[in-house]
C-alpha cells in the first residue's frame, strides 16, 4: 500500500474478493472474517482521520490562515522528499 485513500479502497475490495471465494473451507472463512473485522476497524479510523483533515483544510480555506496555528498536525513545517521541499502551499 502507498497510504492513500485509493489504496485503502483497493485493499478493501481485495478483501471482499477473498471473502467471496467459494472454494474456502469453513476454517478459512472464519479466518477471513476475523481478518476482515480487523481491516474494517483500522479502515474506519483512517477514514475518520482523513475526514478530520479535510474538515481542517476546509476551515482554513473558508476562513483564512487565522485557524492555521491551531492545526499543527495538519499543516506541518516544510519537509523534504527526494531533495524537494514539501510545503502546505501557503508560502506566497
C-alpha positions as CSV (number, residue, x, y, z in Angstrom):
1,X,0.0,0.0,0.0
2,X,1.1,3.6,-0.7
3,X,-1.0,5.1,2.2
4,X,-3.5,6.9,0.1
5,X,-7.3,6.5,0.3
6,X,-7.4,4.9,-3.2
7,X,-5.0,2.3,-1.8
8,X,-7.3,1.7,1.1
9,X,-10.2,1.3,-1.3
10,X,-8.3,-1.3,-3.4
11,X,-7.3,-3.2,-0.2
12,X,-10.9,-3.3,0.9
13,X,-12.1,-4.6,-2.5
14,X,-9.3,-7.2,-2.4
15,X,-10.5,-8.4,1.0
16,X,-14.1,-8.6,-0.3
17,X,-12.9,-10.8,-3.2
18,X,-11.2,-13.1,-0.7
19,X,-14.4,-13.4,1.3
20,X,-16.3,-14.1,-1.9
21,X,-14.1,-17.1,-2.8
22,X,-16.5,-20.1,-3.0
23,X,-13.6,-22.5,-2.6
24,X,-12.9,-21.5,1.0
25,X,-13.3,-24.0,3.8
26,X,-15.3,-23.1,7.0
27,X,-12.0,-22.6,8.8
28,X,-10.7,-20.3,6.0
29,X,-13.9,-18.3,6.0
30,X,-13.7,-17.9,9.8
31,X,-10.1,-16.7,9.4
32,X,-11.0,-14.3,6.6
33,X,-13.9,-12.9,8.7
34,X,-11.6,-12.2,11.6
35,X,-9.1,-10.5,9.2
36,X,-12.0,-8.5,7.7
37,X,-13.1,-7.3,11.1
38,X,-9.6,-6.1,11.9
39,X,-9.3,-4.4,8.4
40,X,-12.6,-2.7,8.9
41,X,-11.7,-1.4,12.4
42,X,-8.4,0.1,11.1
43,X,-10.1,1.4,7.9
44,X,-12.7,3.3,9.9
45,X,-10.1,5.1,11.9
46,X,-8.2,6.0,8.7
47,X,-11.4,7.4,7.2
48,X,-12.2,9.4,10.3
49,X,-8.7,10.8,10.3
50,X,-9.0,11.7,6.6
51,X,-12.3,13.3,7.3
52,X,-10.9,15.4,10.1
53,X,-8.0,16.5,7.8
54,X,-10.5,17.5,5.1
55,X,-12.6,19.5,7.6
56,X,-9.5,21.3,8.9
57,X,-8.4,22.2,5.3
58,X,-12.0,23.4,4.6
59,X,-11.9,25.5,7.7
60,X,-8.6,27.2,6.6
61,X,-9.9,27.5,3.0
62,X,-13.2,29.2,4.2
63,X,-11.8,31.3,7.0
64,X,-8.2,32.0,6.1
65,X,-5.0,31.3,7.9
66,X,-6.2,32.6,11.3
67,X,-7.0,29.0,12.3
68,X,-3.8,27.5,10.9
69,X,-1.8,27.8,14.2
70,X,-4.4,25.7,15.9
71,X,-4.0,22.9,13.4
72,X,-0.3,21.9,13.8
73,X,-0.6,18.3,12.8
74,X,-2.5,19.2,9.6
75,X,-0.2,22.0,8.5
76,X,3.3,20.9,9.4
77,X,6.6,22.6,8.8
78,X,8.1,22.2,5.3
79,X,9.7,18.7,4.9
80,X,11.7,17.2,2.1
81,X,11.1,14.4,-0.2
82,X,13.6,13.3,-2.8
83,X,15.5,16.6,-2.3
84,X,12.5,18.8,-2.9
85,X,10.8,20.9,-0.3
86,X,7.2,19.9,0.5
87,X,5.0,22.7,1.7
88,X,1.4,23.2,2.6
89,X,1.0,25.7,-0.2
90,X,0.7,28.8,2.0
91,X,4.1,30.4,1.2
92,X,3.0,33.2,-1.1
